Structure formats: C-alpha cells, structure tokens
C-alpha cells in the first residue's frame, strides 16, 4: 500500500511539473506574439498603420452632373489663339485652350472701363467732348468737339458701337482712371491682366487672358444690370444733351439677334490682338475667343459644339 502511495505521489508530481512547464511556455508565446505585433506596428509607415481603403470613384463630379461630356464627339479644334467656354459662376469649364495665356485684348478692355464708369460716375452727369477724344485713334462714335452728352449716352456708344472716342472721353474725367482699372483687376483676382488705356489700343502693358476676360464679363453683367442691358441691345439712337446731335448705334456683335442662343456680348479687334469676342449664351455659359481669324464663325462653332459634345438632359 505504501508503495502504491509513493507511486501515485510521484505520478502527480510529474503531472504538476509538466503542467507548469506547458503553462509557462504558452504565456511566453503569447507575450512574444504580442510584442512582435507591437514591434511590427511601430515600424510600419504611418500610411500603412492608418490605412483604410478609399471609396472607389467611377466618375468625377463633372461626369456625374449634367451636362455630361459625350466622349464620342471629338474635341473641337479652333484657330483662335485662346478660347474658353465656362459657366457664368465659374463652377464648370466646358472648353479651354490657352485660357491663362496673356494676350492683347483690343476693345474687350472696354468691359473694365464700363465697370469703372458704373462704380465711380454719375450716369446722368453731362460731359463736354474734347478735341483729343474726337481725334482718338480707332473706331469712333462720331462725337463732335465741344459736344455735351451724358455719361449714360457715352456708355451706350462705347459698348454698342465699341467707340474709342467715347471711352477716351469718359476716362478723361479722372486722372486716375487707368489706375482704378488696375486696382479693380487686382480686387477681382485677375492675375493675367493689366491695363494701359481705357479703349484697348495695342500696348505691351495692355493685356489679359481668356479666363480673366470671362471673369470681367461675368462680373459686369451680374453686378451691373444696366450695362448688361446695353450689351444685349442691337440698335439704339442717343442724342447730345441739347438734343441737336443724333448718334445712331449698331452693335458690332454680328451674332446678336442672329440666333436666340446668344444673349449679349462684346467685340474687339486690332491688328495685334486679332479678332476677339466674348458672349453670354442662353445656357448661362460665357464663351471667349481671342486672336481668332474669324471671331464670329469660331464662336458659333464653339456654341454648336457644346450642344453636341455634352449631354444636357437625362
């Protein structure tokens, strides 16, 4: 019996030792594995430690919203040196070619001149036309020396007839006129724009870009409805303040009234700048062509291309 007790005691002791060894080994493995994981995590790049898969994007925002590009329609080739089609609020660009390149802009300069007039002049004030204004180079509105005429009528002549004499006569009323133009350009964030005169005669220091022109035009028609109405007008007659001198105006924008697609616009041309044209279309889109051999034809091409190159309805 004593021998049996000794046997069982030895057996139990062996089992206890084996159990202790097994438990100790398991804990060591668990601790080693945890430490290894911690070490691996600590040595991983942050991007991998915090990695979470991104949500797959099938279309970008422009493809998910109407109008949506129809890629079966090839990209439009224009001869214009720069061209742009953009939503009036700047939220969407539909066509772009050299849109931030600085170029001569000819009479598109008068858009900024109009802004300065609208924000700094009394439209009912009467101005006497100087000899230097009448002799100003470029297109003219047949103003007469010493003629008295309102600021409002000169604004009509400048924007409809694209008259340099009207722009120059208006600018002559303030010595800081061009300074105000450049100050406004800075205020509007026009990084590719600088003005040297109020009418757009060629000068190395008078330039802008297609994108900046769209911003100027958009600002003018949104902030100054009266100027917008002028830019929509095909024909008008204005008179000197005494009613004796008549000025018959015909808009230089040949596309105005030709199609109901076009609401308003402004032309520009000099030998250096080439043909320029900015338009507002009925789809709330501004188009700009600069340095074009056919500003009207290419603007029409661009507008027609937009109708087919984009899907406008579901």
C-alpha positions, 0 to 999 in steps of 0.5 A, a space after each residue: 500500500 505504501 508503495 502504491 502511495 509513493 507511486 501515485 505521489 510521484 505520478 502527480 508530481 510529474 503531472 504538476 511539473 509538466 503542467 507548469 512547464 506547458 503553462 509557462 511556455 504558452 504565456 511566453 508565446 503569447 507575450 512574444 506574439 504580442 510584442 512582435 505585433 507591437 514591434 511590427 506596428 511601430 515600424 510600419 509607415 504611418 500610411 500603412 498603420 492608418 490605412 483604410 481603403 478609399 471609396 472607389 470613384 467611377 466618375 468625377 463630379 463633372 461626369 456625374 452632373 449634367 451636362 455630361 461630356 459625350 466622349 464620342 464627339 471629338 474635341 473641337 479644334 479652333 484657330 483662335 489663339 485662346 478660347 474658353 467656354 465656362 459657366 457664368 459662376 465659374 463652377 464648370 469649364 466646358 472648353 479651354 485652350 490657352 485660357 491663362 495665356 496673356 494676350 492683347 485684348 483690343 476693345 474687350 478692355 472696354 468691359 473694365 472701363 464700363 465697370 469703372 464708369 458704373 462704380 465711380 460716375 454719375 450716369 446722368 452727369 453731362 460731359 463736354 467732348 474734347 478735341 483729343 477724344 474726337 481725334 482718338 485713334 480707332 473706331 469712333 462714335 462720331 462725337 463732335 468737339 465741344 459736344 455735351 452728352 451724358 455719361 449714360 449716352 457715352 456708355 451706350 456708344 462705347 459698348 454698342 458701337 465699341 467707340 474709342 472716342 467715347 471711352 477716351 472721353 469718359 476716362 478723361 474725367 479722372 486722372 486716375 482712371 487707368 489706375 482704378 482699372 488696375 486696382 479693380 483687376 487686382 480686387 477681382 483676382 485677375 492675375 493675367 491682366 493689366 491695363 494701359 488705356 481705357 479703349 484697348 489700343 495695342 500696348 505691351 502693358 495692355 493685356 489679359 487672358 481668356 479666363 480673366 476676360 470671362 471673369 470681367 464679363 461675368 462680373 459686369 453683367 451680374 453686378 451691373 444690370 444696366 450695362 448688361 442691358 446695353 450689351 444685349 441691345 442691337 440698335 439704339 439712337 442717343 442724342 447730345 444733351 441739347 438734343 441737336 446731335 443724333 448718334 445712331 448705334 449698331 452693335 458690332 456683335 454680328 451674332 446678336 439677334 442672329 440666333 436666340 442662343 446668344 444673349 449679349 456680348 462684346 467685340 474687339 479687334 486690332 491688328 495685334 490682338 486679332 479678332 476677339 469676342 466674348 458672349 453670354 449664351 442662353 445656357 448661362 455659359 460665357 464663351 471667349 475667343 481671342 486672336 481668332 481669324 474669324 471671331 464670329 464663325 469660331 464662336 458659333 462653332 464653339 456654341 454648336 459644339 457644346 450642344 453636341 459634345 455634352 449631354 444636357 438632359 437625362 
